Amino acid sequence: FRPYRDATWAPSPFDLTVRDCWAGIIKARATGLYDPVSFDKDEYFYYDHPANGDMHEVVRGKFFAFKGPTGRRRALGFGRYSLIPSDYFDVWRSKNITTVVRLNTKEYDRNVVTQGGFKHIDLFFIDCSTPSDAIVDRFLRIAESEPGAIAIHCLAGLGRTGTLIALYMMKHWHFTAREAMGWLRICRPGSVIGPQQQYLIDTEKRMWGLGDKKVVGMGISGEPLPTPDPSSEGNDPSAARLAEMVTKGMQNRDTGRVAASGNVLPNSHGNVRHSPASLMGGGQRPGAAG
């Protein structure tokens, strides 16, 4: 079997096996993250489509990973348009999402999100890089204290997003790094990029220990977050090259999927609808979708 890898085409320094992916499913079932009886595959594929949010519930009732929206709707070619934060508001409310965490440079005004009734938190770190302990500590504390679900995104919603979610899974449910990556890539293919993979392996036992001891966050309260420096994006040639691959790969994927499905969406009653979240084209909304 071919290995299950990240969302780049660089020579892969790290591959997952089918066994890793099955182990992730088994652990997800054992910990209650996945219930095959209640899982709604129609809803999954609906929100999976770039027209409908490119969003996945990777930890049931806790974490939703999605592609970062833009401040203004942008034409992306082939009848595609970017989504803006308000396109997500209704589904976020229906999923009890109360907090949005942004990991990438600012593409939209956070006030739009807060005025919509959601908390918004910025935890920037460089695309396709690994997070500092201060970033991880802050993220874990947010996730451990927030009663509602959390929508988390970076630029593509794959690398930085998947890495932080994996750390939470390792700490709180004793996932191995391989199990966490296997599960994440089943839910949201391509998650965790380049050096982030080995970083999770190296951090695995530390996360287990923190969880076993019931430490809040990483136990380093008071350490200041690094000052966000968006201009540092691109300073690491290796990370910048991986980020470019992810961006191009996502563009090609989205264009192909929209081309295959058309530019209008029938709703659950079969009527054509034109709403902001359907401007990119694609998919059919299932009647059971939230």
Backbone torsions as a table, in degrees:
resi	resn	phi	psi	omega
1	PHE	NA	143.1	175.6
2	ARG	-69.9	144.1	179.0
3	PRO	-70.0	158.7	-179.1
4	TYR	-100.4	107.2	-168.7
5	ARG	-114.7	-173.8	-179.0
6	ASP	-78.3	-173.7	-172.2
7	ALA	-94.2	33.5	176.3
8	THR	-121.8	172.2	174.5
9	TRP	-117.1	17.9	172.8
10	ALA	-69.7	156.8	174.3
11	PRO	-52.3	126.8	-172.1
12	SER	-81.2	119.7	176.2
13	PRO	-85.3	-4.3	-173.0
14	PHE	-154.4	122.4	179.2
15	ASP	-125.3	144.6	171.4
16	LEU	-94.9	149.9	177.4
17	THR	-100.4	168.4	173.9
18	VAL	-59.1	-37.2	178.5
19	ARG	-59.4	-41.2	178.4
20	ASP	-61.1	-41.1	-178.6
21	CYS	-68.2	-42.3	176.6
22	TRP	-63.3	-39.5	178.5
23	ALA	-62.8	-36.3	177.0
24	GLY	-64.7	-41.2	177.9
25	ILE	-64.5	-44.5	-179.9
26	ILE	-60.8	-44.4	179.9
27	LYS	-66.6	-38.6	179.2
28	ALA	-63.1	-39.7	177.1
29	ARG	-66.9	-44.0	-176.4
30	ALA	-65.1	-30.7	-177.5
31	THR	-96.5	-0.3	177.7
32	GLY	84.3	8.8	178.1
33	LEU	-75.3	-20.7	-176.9
34	TYR	-139.8	129.1	175.7
35	ASP	-125.8	107.3	-176.7
36	PRO	-61.9	-22.1	-179.4
37	VAL	-73.9	-43.5	-176.2
38	SER	-93.3	-8.8	-178.6
39	PHE	-61.7	128.4	-178.2
40	ASP	-102.1	97.2	-175.9
41	LYS	-67.9	-32.3	178.9
42	ASP	-64.8	-42.7	177.5
43	GLU	-65.4	-40.6	178.7
44	TYR	-56.8	-50.8	-176.7
45	PHE	-71.1	-27.5	176.8
46	TYR	-64.1	-54.4	-177.8
47	TYR	-75.3	-16.4	174.6
48	ASP	-66.4	-28.9	-175.3
49	HIS	-70.3	140.1	-179.3
50	PRO	-59.8	-24.2	178.0
51	ALA	-71.2	-25.1	-170.4
52	ASN	-112.6	17.4	172.9
53	GLY	123.4	-20.8	-175.7
54	ASP	47.5	54.7	-172.1
55	MET	-129.9	140.2	-179.0
56	HIS	-135.4	136.8	173.9
57	GLU	-84.0	96.0	-173.2
58	VAL	-88.3	-23.8	171.8
59	VAL	-129.1	113.3	-170.1
60	ARG	-54.9	122.9	177.2
61	GLY	73.8	3.6	-174.6
62	LYS	-126.6	-54.6	-175.5
63	PHE	-126.3	129.6	172.0
64	PHE	-117.0	121.4	178.5
65	ALA	-99.5	135.8	-179.1
66	PHE	-151.3	161.9	177.4
67	LYS	-72.4	137.3	-177.0
68	GLY	-62.6	132.5	177.0
69	PRO	-78.4	172.9	178.5
70	THR	-115.7	162.6	-178.4
71	GLY	-71.0	-36.6	176.3
72	ARG	-124.4	149.8	-179.8
73	ARG	-68.3	125.3	-176.8
74	ARG	-113.1	137.9	173.6
75	ALA	-73.1	126.8	-177.1
76	LEU	-108.7	0.5	-179.2
77	GLY	95.9	153.9	178.2
78	PHE	54.7	41.1	177.7
79	GLY	74.1	12.0	-177.4
80	ARG	-99.5	146.1	175.5
81	TYR	-134.6	148.8	176.2
82	SER	-70.7	158.7	175.9
83	LEU	-95.4	151.9	177.9
84	ILE	-111.9	160.8	-174.0
85	PRO	-51.2	-42.5	-175.8
86	SER	-64.7	-19.1	176.1
87	ASP	-61.3	-24.8	-175.0
88	TYR	-94.3	-12.4	-168.0
89	PHE	-57.0	-46.1	-176.5
90	ASP	-62.8	-45.3	-178.8
91	VAL	-70.6	-34.6	175.7
92	TRP	-60.5	-44.0	179.3
93	ARG	-63.9	-40.3	-178.7
94	SER	-66.9	-23.5	-179.1
95	LYS	-100.4	10.0	-180.0
96	ASN	59.4	34.0	174.6
97	ILE	-81.1	124.6	-177.2
98	THR	-115.0	-16.0	-175.2
99	THR	-135.0	139.5	175.4
100	VAL	-117.1	127.9	178.2
101	VAL	-112.3	123.8	179.1
102	ARG	-108.3	129.7	-177.2
103	LEU	-109.1	-10.9	-176.2
104	ASN	-104.1	179.8	176.0
105	THR	-63.2	157.5	-172.4
106	LYS	-71.2	116.0	176.2
107	GLU	-107.1	-8.9	-179.3
108	TYR	-151.4	163.2	179.3
109	ASP	-80.1	120.7	-179.2
110	ARG	-60.4	-25.7	-179.4
111	ASN	-63.2	-27.3	176.5
112	VAL	-61.7	-39.7	-179.5
113	VAL	-72.2	-45.9	-178.9
114	THR	-66.1	-35.5	176.9
115	GLN	-68.1	-20.8	175.2
116	GLY	-80.3	-4.3	176.5
117	GLY	101.0	14.8	-178.1
118	PHE	-116.3	149.3	170.6
119	LYS	-75.0	148.9	178.4
120	HIS	-135.7	129.3	-176.7
121	ILE	-130.9	133.0	176.4
122	ASP	-100.3	128.1	175.9
123	LEU	-135.0	63.9	-173.9
124	PHE	-67.4	133.9	160.3
125	PHE	-145.4	161.9	-168.1
126	ILE	-63.2	138.2	179.4
127	ASP	-54.0	135.2	177.7
128	CYS	63.1	22.3	175.2
129	SER	-112.9	-179.0	179.0
130	THR	-104.5	150.0	-175.9
131	PRO	-80.1	153.2	172.9
132	SER	-74.3	163.1	176.2
133	ASP	-59.9	-34.9	-179.4
134	ALA	-64.4	-40.6	177.4
135	ILE	-64.9	-46.3	-178.9
136	VAL	-62.4	-44.7	179.8
137	ASP	-58.5	-45.7	-179.3
138	ARG	-64.6	-43.2	-179.9
139	PHE	-63.3	-46.3	-179.2
140	LEU	-61.8	-41.0	179.4
141	ARG	-63.9	-39.7	176.8
142	ILE	-62.2	-49.8	-176.7
143	ALA	-65.6	-33.9	-177.7
144	GLU	-78.4	-18.6	-177.4
145	SER	-107.6	-16.5	-176.3
146	GLU	-81.7	118.1	-178.6
147	PRO	-71.6	-27.5	179.4
148	GLY	-88.7	-179.2	177.3
149	ALA	-79.6	161.7	-176.8
150	ILE	-122.1	129.0	172.1
151	ALA	-97.8	124.4	-174.2
152	ILE	-126.7	136.3	-179.3
153	HIS	-145.7	154.0	164.4
154	CYS	-118.7	-141.3	179.1
155	LEU	-74.9	-53.1	179.4
156	ALA	-97.1	-14.7	-176.9
157	GLY	75.6	28.3	-175.9
158	LEU	-119.3	-61.1	-170.1
159	GLY	-77.1	-70.8	-179.7
160	ARG	-60.9	-41.5	179.5
161	THR	-60.5	-52.5	-178.9
162	GLY	-63.3	-35.9	-178.2
163	THR	-63.6	-47.6	-178.9
164	LEU	-67.7	-38.8	177.8
165	ILE	-64.7	-40.6	178.6
166	ALA	-60.4	-40.7	179.0
167	LEU	-61.0	-41.6	177.7
168	TYR	-63.2	-43.2	179.9
169	MET	-63.1	-39.2	179.2
170	MET	-67.4	-40.8	-178.1
171	LYS	-71.1	-44.7	-169.4
172	HIS	-94.9	-21.7	-179.2
173	TRP	-127.7	11.3	175.6
174	HIS	58.3	30.5	170.5
175	PHE	-62.7	141.4	165.3
176	THR	-72.5	163.9	178.0
177	ALA	-60.5	-40.5	-179.6
178	ARG	-67.4	-39.7	176.5
179	GLU	-63.0	-43.2	-179.5
180	ALA	-63.5	-45.6	179.2
181	MET	-66.3	-38.5	178.1
182	GLY	-61.3	-45.4	179.3
183	TRP	-65.2	-45.5	-179.0
184	LEU	-61.2	-38.8	-178.2
185	ARG	-76.2	-21.3	171.7
186	ILE	-73.3	-43.2	179.8
187	CYS	-71.5	-44.4	-173.6
188	ARG	-139.6	85.4	-173.1
189	PRO	-52.3	137.7	178.8
190	GLY	95.1	-5.0	-176.1
191	SER	-61.4	145.5	179.4
192	VAL	72.0	115.2	-168.5
193	ILE	-116.1	138.5	168.8
194	GLY	48.3	-121.1	-175.1
195	PRO	-65.5	-15.6	178.5
196	GLN	-63.7	-26.2	-178.8
197	GLN	-66.9	-52.3	178.9
198	GLN	-67.4	-32.6	176.2
199	TYR	-57.5	-43.4	179.2
200	LEU	-65.3	-40.0	176.1
201	ILE	-58.9	-46.8	-177.0
202	ASP	-68.1	-24.3	-175.5
203	THR	-96.7	-8.0	-172.7
204	GLU	-51.1	-57.9	-174.8
205	LYS	-66.5	-32.2	177.2
206	ARG	-63.6	-42.4	178.8
207	MET	-65.3	-41.5	178.0
208	TRP	-59.0	-45.2	-178.7
209	GLY	-62.4	-42.1	178.1
210	LEU	-62.5	-40.4	179.0
211	GLY	-68.1	-43.1	180.0
212	ASP	-60.8	-36.6	-178.3
213	LYS	-88.0	-0.8	179.9
214	LYS	56.0	40.5	177.2
215	VAL	-73.5	136.6	175.8
216	VAL	-75.5	130.4	-177.0
217	GLY	57.4	-129.8	173.1
218	MET	-109.1	9.9	177.1
219	GLY	73.0	25.1	-177.9
220	ILE	-123.1	37.7	-178.4
221	SER	-54.5	138.5	179.1
222	GLY	103.9	-19.3	177.1
223	GLU	-73.1	122.6	-176.0
224	PRO	-68.5	146.1	174.1
225	LEU	-70.3	145.1	176.0
226	PRO	-63.2	145.0	177.7
227	THR	-66.7	122.5	-179.0
228	PRO	-57.6	133.1	179.1
229	ASP	-132.4	81.9	-178.5
230	PRO	-56.4	-26.4	-179.5
231	SER	-67.5	-15.4	179.5
232	SER	-74.8	-14.3	175.2
233	GLU	-58.8	124.7	179.7
234	GLY	101.0	-12.3	178.8
235	ASN	-70.1	-26.7	175.9
236	ASP	-96.8	104.5	-175.2
237	PRO	-57.8	-37.4	-178.9
238	SER	-66.4	-47.1	178.9
239	ALA	-64.6	-39.9	-179.5
240	ALA	-63.9	-38.0	179.4
241	ARG	-66.4	-42.8	177.9
242	LEU	-63.7	-42.2	-179.7
243	ALA	-61.9	-39.6	178.6
244	GLU	-64.1	-39.4	178.1
245	MET	-63.1	-44.4	-179.6
246	VAL	-61.5	-45.4	-179.4
247	THR	-61.0	-47.4	-179.9
248	LYS	-65.5	-40.1	179.1
249	GLY	-62.8	-41.9	178.1
250	MET	-64.9	-40.4	179.0
251	GLN	-62.2	-44.9	179.6
252	ASN	-64.9	-41.8	178.7
253	ARG	-61.8	-48.9	-176.8
254	ASP	-63.9	-42.1	179.3
255	THR	-61.3	-43.3	179.6
256	GLY	-64.1	-39.8	-177.8
257	ARG	-71.8	-39.6	177.8
258	VAL	-66.5	-40.8	179.2
259	ALA	-61.2	-32.9	-177.8
260	ALA	-78.9	-20.6	-172.2
261	SER	-116.4	-6.7	178.8
262	GLY	89.7	-177.4	-171.7
263	ASN	-113.1	5.4	176.0
264	VAL	-129.1	153.7	-176.7
265	LEU	-113.5	122.5	168.8
266	PRO	-74.7	143.1	176.9
267	ASN	-87.4	-170.2	-174.1
268	SER	-66.4	-14.6	178.4
269	HIS	-99.9	3.4	177.6
270	GLY	87.2	3.5	179.3
271	ASN	-89.1	142.8	178.8
272	VAL	-71.3	135.5	176.8
273	ARG	-128.5	150.0	175.3
274	HIS	-125.4	101.1	178.4
275	SER	-123.6	166.1	-179.6
276	PRO	-52.2	-40.3	-176.5
277	ALA	-76.8	0.2	177.7
278	SER	-111.6	7.7	-174.9
279	LEU	-67.1	-21.4	-179.9
280	MET	-85.1	-11.8	178.6
281	GLY	89.6	164.0	169.2
282	GLY	110.3	166.2	165.0
283	GLY	57.2	163.5	172.3
284	GLN	-123.6	127.9	-178.6
285	ARG	-72.3	126.4	178.6
286	PRO	-74.7	150.1	178.9
287	GLY	-61.6	-25.9	-177.1
288	ALA	-87.5	-4.0	-175.5
289	ALA	-63.7	141.0	-176.8
290	GLY	-73.3	NA	NA
